[in-house]
Amino acid sequence: MNKSLKKILFVSVFFVSSFLFATSRDSALYYFNKGLLNQNQEDWYGASENFQQALQLNNSYGEAWFHLAQVTYELNDFSLCLSYLENADKYAKNRTDILNLRGLCYISLGKLEEAENVFNSIIKDFPNNVDGRFGLAELELYNGSFDSATNLYLDALKRQGHNKKALLSLALLSAETGKYDLSEKYIQQALQYHSGEAQVHYLASYLDAKKGKLKEAERRAKAAVQIKPDYLDAYILLASIFYAQNKYDDVIDICDYLINKNRKTISAWYLKGFSQYRKKEFNEAIETWTTALSIDETDEILRCSLELLISDILPLEDDRRAHWAQFHIKKARDYSKRFLGEEARYEYQRALRIDPNNITARLEFAEIINKLGLSELYINQLTFIQENSEQIDPIKKTKLNDTVESYSALMKYSLNQKWNIEPFYLDKTRWNIGVFYKKSPVQLLHCDSEEITSSMISEVFNGIATTSVFVQKSPILEFGEAFKKSRKNKLDYFIIIEFQETEREVSLEGIIYNGKNGTVVKKISLFRTGNDKFSSILRSFRRNVLEILPIRGKILERNGNLILVDLGKSEGIKENSELYVVKKGTIKTNDSGVGVSFDDENLLGLIKIKSVGEEIAEGILTQDSFYDFINIDDEVLIKSIQLNENDVILDTNPTADTSGINIAKKSENQLSMERLGLIRKPAILDIIRNIN
């Protein structure tokens, strides 16, 4: 619970139980006191029910309206909370706690100007009020101004020298900005003045764990659960600290204890499964995570952990794969109904990654491909189904055979047939990219989430013909380690990622470096909230990387001045596009920034495209020299291309020209978080808001 009034609630709750049984069960006071007990136990739904019962008996009960607003705030229904606060203010006027909660609601709704006005009015009327300063500090944190927030907490500390929230907030902010000595000073003060409060020991443990002081962190976390035996967050933190020390049996013991107390504690299921995975008890981990997903199917990182594991160890014939794939098939169908093509394709690809032999998923995926006008890829999918068609009933099989036959007849005069090329077996790899990650010693929500994120980045690039992505499973300690490995493996680019999450938001930071010299090429900063935020941020990351990669191809065949290249509609190539022909092996990534370059003497000619297939195209060659130096496997780059709004260019292909400029311009049409009115919060803000 993260409201300042909770300290009052803690004091009063000791007296509530005795009053409860002495109060008439038909009175508003009875239900109000019962709601206070629920609220203290963080049973928000039970508290809400009892406060509403009290208000049915006494609609002018201002204190009940206020506490109903508090629990509604905890349930993230901020508009409704404001409505309840209006009633609370009507019957309990001139209370700063009502104003303060109103300001917090405005912050949560993104109405920052209104929130600022509320908190400033509190300080104006009550100059020594610390809650108004805490509210203003949250606003500064929303704006990314850690220094201003720190000054406001210091200002509050001047007025209340032992204030727990001010001391703990300053400890957290100091650690976040690398001032560890100062952080230690504030946490020690908090321990000195509030040694009997579990939350102080919990946050002291968290800060020690962040600094890698795991033994001390373990001691503090144990103190927190000794003071407050039902402190779920402290148990999860203790289990995470044990996990970081490879004490997997201890982790499993804590998780079993938490699961027995409350089967819906998904964090415990997640940690238990990961501990079993680290112990190489793979079947047990699969069973644990499968059970967890039956309780909460929306935990994306847990689901990804399971899917990565089953992809590694289970045979393709395992019957359970179809069950796990069904989740993605349902999501894909939902996206298709809402005409969200990229999302639908992603979900079908996830389903087929889990269960490649799933005929239903492949047929539906094929239909989506066909609607894009990619008939060759459509036939490729149907042919695969034909070759694995034991599961199809005779009627559907006949229809499938007729479809393949009719489409094959239409393609009789295609470029594939003309040049006798099977485009889906071409090696179109042009870019070699490395992905590395830094790891925090302890994560409050999902341990090893950075590793899962990097592995899923590899997954979303899997199957993209033009990119080969190397992902290092273990974390790096410093930039030099990633740079050295990139140079050794002759990578074009390497990316160092950092992943953070709160209960409602995820953020993914990535810096793309030149693989030759280590210079910064591009910084990616992504933020997502709402449903499917993790899969959304992965797709956005992939898109951001592909948008800087120039479209590159090579010459496949030649007949005089008629040239066949391995670029087609999928890459946005169309009739009258012009391509540079560059000597094989002489295209270089630019030393700084995006794009590629080549020396003038290696420019061999130009190709003007006359006919385009999905994966290949042919054009007329104009040589740059009297002598003919052009050979098969020489490379091609885009010189000019004019894309229309309806032109197909798949989201799984590079989309930049030679200069690294995105020719598809799709990202300009996508709604950014700013345009949607969403605010990106620092991950630390959630921790600070929960300090009571």
N, C-alpha and C positions, 0 to 999 in steps of 0.2 A: 504494500500500500504506500503511495507516494505523496500523501497530503500532509501538511504540517499539523492538521488537527488530529492526526492519529495519536500523537503523544497524549492528548486529552483522552482519547478513546482508551488507550492502554491503562491510564490511571482509573478511569471510570469502570472498566470492565470487571475489575475485581469485586466491585460492589453490585454488579448487575445480577449475578446469579442468585444472590440472596433476595434481591428485590423481586426477581422474576416469579418465584414461587409464592411470594406474599402478595402478588398483584392478581387482580381478577383476570381470568382468561378472556373475558369479553371486553377488556379495556384497551384503548390505544396504547397506553403505557406498557402493557404486557407485550404487545407485538413489537413495540419500539425497542424494548430491552432485549427481546429475542433477536431482533435484527442486529443490535449491537454485538451480540455474541457471534452471530454469523459473520459480521463484518471483521471482527477481530481475528477470526479463523480464516479470513480471505475467501469465505464462501459467498461470492458476490450475488449469485442467483438466489440463494436462500435469504440473504439480507434484503435484497430487492423485494422479494415476495412479502417479507414480514413488515418492511417499512410501508409498503402499499396497503397491507392489511390495516396498519395503524392509521393511515390517512383515510381509509374508507370509514373508519369510526370517528375520526376527527380531522376534517379537511383543512383546518387552520393550524395544524401542528407544525410550526415552523422548523423545529429541530428535526422532525421526521423528513420533511421536504429536503433539508440540507443533506442529511445522511443518505437519502435516496439518490440525490445528485452525486454524492461521492462514489457510491457503488456503481452508478451508471457511468461515471467517468472511467472507473476501472474496467468496465465492459466495453470501453472505446466508443460509446454512443454519445458523442460530444454535443450534437445538436439537441438531443433529448435532455442531456445534462443541463444545458443552458435554460431550457424550458422549466426544469425543476428548480433551478436557482432563482428564476423569476418569482416562483411561488414562495421559496424560502425567504427571499428578500421582502416579500409582502408581509410576512408574519413575524420575521425576526430581523428588524431593520438595523442598519449602521454596523454591520459585522464585517470585519476585514477578511475573515476566512471565506465568506461568501464571495467577496470581490476577488480574492486571490484565486479561488477555484474557477471563477468566470474567466479570469485572464489566462489560466492554464488551458481552458477549453478553446479560447480563441487561438492560442498557439497551436493546439492540435488540429484545429480546422484551417490553419494557414492564414488566419486573420491577424497578422503580426502587428499592424498599426493599431487595431482595436485593443490588442493585448497590452501594447506599450502604454496606451492611454490609461488603461485600468491600473496597471502597476504604478505609473507615475502619480495617479490620483491617490493611491494608497499612501505613497511616501510623502506626498504634499500634505495630506491630512494627518498622517501619523509618521512624523519624521524618523522615529526610531524603530519602525516596523521592519523586521528582517525578511518576512515573506515576500513583500513587494520587491525587495532587492534580489531575492532568489528568482522571482519571475523574470525580472529584467536580465538577470544572468543567463537564464535559459534562452531568452531572445538573442543575446549576444552569441551564445553557442550555436544557435540556428544559423546565424550570419557568419559563423566560422571565426569569430573574434574571441579567441581564448584569453587574450590579455585583458580585454574589457570585462569578460566574465570573472576572471580572477580578481580584478579590482573590486567588483561588486560583492564577491564573497568576503574579501578582506574588509570591506566597508561594513558588512553584516557582523563580522567577527569583532570589530571595534565596539559594536553596540552590545553584543553578547559574546564575551570572550571565550566561553566554553561551548558555544553552539555546535552541536554534533554535525549537522548538515553542512555548515560552513567549513568545519575542519576536514571532513571527509571529501567534500567537493574540491577543496584546495589540494588535498593529497592526490586525488585522481587527476586533476588538471595538471599538476606539477609533473606527475609521472608521464602523462600524455605528451608533454612538451620536453621531456628528457631531463627535467630537473629532479633527479632522483633523491639527492640529499634533502632538498626542500620537501619533497613528498614524504620522506621518512620522518621529518620533523613534525609535519602535520598529523601523520597517522599515529605517531607516538603520543602526541597531545590528546588525540581522540581516545586512545587506549587508556591514558592516564585519567581522564575525566569521565569516561563512559565504559569502564572496563567490564561492567556487568551486562552490556548490551551485545547481543549476538551479531547484529549487523556490523558493528565496528570490527569485530574479529574476522567476520566474513570478508569485508573489504580489505583488511590488512592482509589476509591470506591471498586474496586475488592479486594485490599489488606485488606481494612477494613472488607469487607464481609467475607474473608477467616479467619479473626481473630474473627468473630462473632459480630463485632461492626456494627450491621445492621442499626441502626438509622443514624450513621455517613456515612455509605456506601450509604444509600438512598439519603442523602443530596448531596454527591459528584456526584452520578449518575445523579441526577436532574440538577446539575450545568453543567455536560457534555452535556446533550441534550439541555440546554438553550443556550450554546455557539454554538453548532452545531445541529440544529434542525433535520437534516436528518441522525443522527449518529445511525445507526441500532444496532450496538453492544452495545451501551450504553443503548438503550431502552430495549434490551433483558436482559442486566444485571439488570436494574432497575426492570423489571418484575420478575426476579429471586429473587431479594431482597424482593420484596413484597410477593412473594410466600413463602420464608423462614419465613416471619412474619405472615403467614396465611391470608394475605390480598388478598383473591382470586378474589374478585370483581375488585380490582384495576388491578390485573394481566390480567383479561379478557378484561378490558377497553384498556390497552396498546396493547394487542395482536390484538384486533379488529382494532385498529388504524393502526398497522403495516400491517395487512392482507389487509385492504382497500387500503393502499399505494402500496403494492406488494403482490399479492395473493400467490406468490411462497416462501414466508418467512416461511419455515417449522418450524423453532424454535418457531415462534409465535403460530402456530397451536398446536405444542407439549405442550407448556406451558398452552395454553388455555384449551386443553383437560385435562391436569392433574389438573388444578384448578377446572374444572367441576367435575372431579372424586373425589377430596377432599371434594367438596360440596355435594357429593352423588348424583349428577345429572348424573347418569350413562348413560342414553340413549343419553343425549347431548354430553357426552364425546365420546361415540362410534361414533356418527355422525361426530364430529369434527375430530377425528383421521382417520376415514374412508375417509373423504374428503382430509385430508393431504396426505394419501397414494395414492390417485388417482393423486395427483400432483407429488409426489416423492415416488415411491414404494420401493426405496433402503434404506430408513431410518430404519435400523433394530431395534433400541431401541424403536422407536415409534411403529413399528409393534408389537414388543413383549409386549409393554404396552397395546395395543389394545387386543391382543390375551389372555393375562392374565385376562383382564377384562371380555371379553366375555365368557371365560371358567368358570368364577365365577358366572355370573348373567343370562346368556341367557339359555333358555331351549334347549335341544338337537334337538328339532323339528324346531327350528328357521331356515327359509329358507336362511338367509344371511350367515350361516355357510359354506355352499357349495361354495359361492363366495370367502370368505376369505381363505378357504382351497385350492382353485385353484392356488393361488400364489405358494404354496409349492409343489403342484403336478407338475407344470411346471418346477420348479427348480429341483425336483427329476428326472424328465425325462431327463433334460439336463445333470445332473450328471451321470445318467445311460448310456447315449450315450458316455460319456467320461470315462466309466468304473471306476467311483469313487463310490465304493460300500458303504463305511461308510457314505459319504455325502448324497447319495441317500436315504439310510435307514433313516437317521435323518430327511430329508425333508418329506418323507412319514409318519413318525411317528408324525411330527408336524401337517401335514394335518389331520391325523386321531385323533389327540388330539383335534383339532378344530371341526372336523366334523366326529365323530365316525361312522356314518351311511353312509359315502361316499363309495359306492360300487366300483366305479372306482379306487379310491386310494387304497382300500384294496386289490382288485384283482392285481393291479400292484405291490403292496408291497409283496403280496404272491408270485408272480413270482420271485422276487428278492431273497426271502427266499429259494425258491425251487432251484434256481441256486447254492446256497451255499450247497446244498445236505441235507437240513434240512426238510425232507419230513413230519415229524410229525407236525412241526410248520406250514408248508404249508397247511396240511389238517385241522389244527385247524383254520386257517384263512378262508379257503373255507367253513368249517362247519358254522362258524359265518355268512358268506354271505348267505348260504342256509337258515339259520333261519331268515334272514332279507332280503329275496329275492323278495319282492314285486316290487322293481324297475327294476328288470332284465327282459329283453324280453325273450320270450319262447325259442328261439334258444340258447341263451347264458345260460339259466337256464338248458336246457337239457345237454349241454356240461359240465356245472358245476357239475351236478348230476353224469354224467358218469365219470368225473375225480375223484370225491370223492369216487365213488364206486370202481374204479380200484385201487386207492391208498390204500383204506381200505382193499381190498383183499390182496395186497402186504404186509400189516402190520399184517396179521392174525397171524403170528408167531413171532411178535415183543415181546420185553421184557414187554411192556405195557400190552399186552394181556396175556402173560405168568403169570405175577404176579397180573393181574387185577388191574392195577394202572392207574389213569388218571394224568399224570405228570404235566399238566398245572394248577392243583389245589393244588399243593404241596406248603407248606410254606418253602421257601428256604432262608429266611432272616437270615443272619449271622453277618451283620455289621450295627451298629447304629452310624450315623455320624451327627454332628451338623455343621451348617454353620451360621456364624455371620459376620457382616460388620460394618466398621466405615464410617461415613458420613461427607463429607465436607459441610460447611454451604451453599455454593453456587457453582453451576456448570455452566460453560459458555455455554455448548452445550445441555446437557440433565439433567434437574433437577431430583433428586432422581434416578440417573442412578445406584447407588450402590444397591438400593432396587430392581430395575428391574433385575440387574445382579444376585443377590442372589435368587430371585424368579425363574429366568430362570435356575439357577443351580439345584434348586429343580425339575424343569421340565425335565431337561435332565437326571436326575436320576430316574424320575418317570417310573415305569414299569420294572426297573432292580430288578429282584426277590431277589437278595442276599443283597441288601442295603436298609436301611431305613434312609432317610435323613430328618432331622429336620432343618427347616430354620426359624430363627427369623425375623419377619417382621420389627421390629423397630431396629434402630442402637444401637450398644453398645458404651459406653464411654471409657471403658478400658478393658484390658485383664481379670482382675479378675471377671468381670461380666459374660463373656463367660465361664470361667473355672468353676465358681460356678454352672451355669446352666447345664453344661456338667456332672459334678459330681452328681448333683441331679437327672438327667435323665439317669444316668449310660450309657453314650455314650462311645463307644470305642475310637473315635477320634472326635475332633472338629477343624474347620477351620475358621480362621479370614481372610477375603478377603479385598483387596483394589482395586478399579477400577478407571482407568483414561482413558481419550480419548482426541484426537485432531480431527480435521476435517478428517484426513486421516488414523489415527492409533488408536488402542486400546491396553491397557495393563491391565493385571490381575495378581495381586500378591496374593498369598495365603500361609499362614503358617499353616501346619497341626500339631496339638498338641495331645499328649496322653491324653485321657479323664480321666484317673485315677490320674495322677500326674502333668499334664500340661507341660511336657517337650516337646521340639520341636522334631518332627518326620521327617518332610521334608518341604523344602521351594519350592514353585512353582512360577516361574516367566515367564509369557507368554506375547507375543507381536505379534500382527497381523496387517497387512495393506492390502490394496486392497479391492476387492469385497468380500462380505459375511464375513467380518472380525469378526463380533460379534458372529455369529453362529460358526465360526471356533474356536474361542478362548474358547467357552463353551464346544465344543467337546473335545478340547485338555485338558481342565481342568478336565473333567470327566475321560479321559484316564490316566492322571497323578495320579489321586486319585486311580483308579482301579488297576494301576500297582503296588501299594505297598500293596494291600490287598491280603493276602493268600487265595487260593481256599479252602473253607471249606464245608463239607457236613455232612450228618448223615446217620445212618443205618435206612432204611425203613422197611425192612422185613428180616427174616432169616429162612432158612430151613436147619438145620444141619450146615455144614460148608459153605453152599452156601448163600452168603450175597448180598442183594440189597441195593445200596446207591443212594442218590439223586444228583449224579454228572454224567455228560454225555459229549457228544461231544461238547456241547455248552461251557463247561468249559475246553475243551482241553483234556479230559480223553480219553484214547485209550487202546486197548488190551495190556496186560503186564505192565500197569502202576501199581505202588505199593502205597498202602495207609496205613498210620498209623491209628489204631483204638484207640481212647482216650476216657476215661470215660467222660460221659456227664457233662458239666458245669465246666470242669477243665482246659480248654484251656484259656490262658491269653495272652493279648497283651504284648509285651516286654516293660519293664519299660523305656528303652531308645531305640531310633531308630525304625526301621520297624520290622515286623515279629511277630510271636507268639511262645509261649513255653508251656511246660507242664512238670510236675514232672514225674520221671521215674516210680513211683508206679502207675501212672494213664495210662501208656501205656499198653493196653490190648492185642494187637495183630497186625497182618498185613493182608491186603487183596491184593491178586494179581488179577487184573481185567481180565476176560475172555470174556465178551460180553458187548458191549456198545450201548446204545440208545442215543437219543439226550439229554434227561434230566436225565436219570437214567443209572446205569450200575450194573452188577453183577460180583462177583468174589469169589475166594476161600479163606477162612479164615485160617490163621495159628495163633493159640493162643500163647500168651506170657507166659502163666502159666498153670500148671497142672489143676487148677480149672477154670471153665467156668464162667467168670464175664461179658461176652459181652451181651448187651441187645439192643433192638430197641431204637433209639434216641441217642445212643452213637455216638460220632462225629468222622469224618475221616479227615485226612490231607494228602497232597501229600508227599510221601517219595521220589519217583523217577518217572520221566516221560520224554520220548524222543519225542519232537515234530519235525515234518518235516515241510518244508516250505508250503506245501499244506494243512496241517491239519487245520480244522475249529476251531477257538476259537473266539467267538463273541466279538466285541469291547465294549459290554455292560456288560461284566462279569469281576470279579477280575481275575488277571493273575499272581499273585505272588505265590511262594512256601512258605514253612514254615518259611524260613528266610527272607521273604519279597522281594526276588529277582524275577524280571519279567521273567517268563519262556517263554512268547511268543516272547520277544525280538523284537516286532514290532516297537517300538519307535526308535530302532537303524537304521531302514531302512527309517525313515521319514526324509524329508528334513527340516533341521533347518533353522532359519532365517539367521544364519551366513553362512550356505552353499549356501543359495540362494543369498547371497550378500546384504541382506537388513540390514539397520542400525536402531537401536531403538533410537528414540529421546526422551529426557525428555519432558514431556508435557509443561513445562515452556518455552521451546525453541520457540514454535510457537508464544507465546505471545511476547517474546523479538524480534523475527524477524519482527513482525508487528509494532514495534515502529518506527515512522518516524521522 
